[in-house]
Amino acid sequence: MKLTVLLFAKLRDAAGSEAVTLELPTGATVADLRRHLAGTFPEATGLLERSAVAVNHDFADADRPLAAGDEVAVIPPVSGG
């Protein structure tokens, strides 16, 4: 299945784009998505582990299955003062 994944902040910088389109197998989960992104952008692996994933505007756990057409966003932690 094809998914478009929105990326923000340093993840966007690592990918060189604000969105990437991925091909994942049917039944893939958020954890599978993280592994795929880490393999594609190894310099962002640590950041991916700490980032939240939202699916269709709701934060998602690692075991949440994904479906074609889902809106997926990977949101890194924010710091500031």
C-alpha positions in Angstrom: 0.0 0.0 0.0 1.1 3.5 -0.7 1.2 6.1 2.1 2.1 9.7 2.1 3.9 10.6 5.4 4.2 14.3 6.5 7.5 15.2 8.2 8.2 18.1 10.4 11.3 20.0 11.8 14.5 18.0 11.7 12.8 15.0 10.1 11.8 17.2 7.2 15.5 18.4 7.0 16.8 14.8 7.0 14.4 13.8 4.2 14.9 17.0 2.3 11.1 17.2 1.9 8.0 17.9 3.9 6.4 14.7 2.8 7.5 11.3 1.5 5.5 8.6 -0.2 6.2 5.0 1.0 5.3 1.6 -0.2 4.5 -0.7 2.8 2.9 -4.1 2.9 -0.8 -4.4 3.7 -1.3 -4.8 7.4 1.8 -2.7 8.2 1.8 -0.9 11.6 3.2 2.3 12.9 6.2 0.4 14.2 6.8 -0.9 10.6 6.5 2.7 9.4 9.2 3.8 11.9 11.5 0.9 10.8 11.0 1.8 7.2 11.8 5.5 7.8 14.9 4.6 9.9 16.2 2.4 7.1 15.6 5.2 4.5 16.9 8.0 6.7 19.4 6.4 9.1 20.7 9.7 10.3 17.2 10.3 11.8 16.9 7.0 13.6 17.3 8.4 17.1 14.8 11.2 16.4 12.3 8.8 14.9 12.4 6.8 18.1 11.3 9.8 20.1 8.8 11.2 17.6 5.0 10.9 17.9 3.1 9.5 15.0 -0.4 10.7 14.2 -2.8 8.8 11.9 -5.8 10.6 10.7 -5.2 13.4 13.2 -5.0 11.0 16.3 -1.8 10.0 18.0 -1.1 6.4 17.3 0.6 3.6 19.3 3.2 1.4 17.6 0.8 -1.5 17.0 -1.8 0.6 15.2 -2.4 -0.9 11.7 -2.1 1.5 8.7 -4.4 1.6 5.7 -3.9 3.0 2.2 -5.2 6.6 2.2 -4.4 7.2 5.9 -3.0 10.7 6.7 0.2 10.0 8.6 2.4 12.6 10.2 5.6 12.1 12.2 6.1 14.8 14.7 9.4 15.2 16.5 9.6 16.4 20.1 9.6 20.2 20.5 11.9 22.1 22.8 12.0 25.7 23.7 12.0 28.0 26.6 
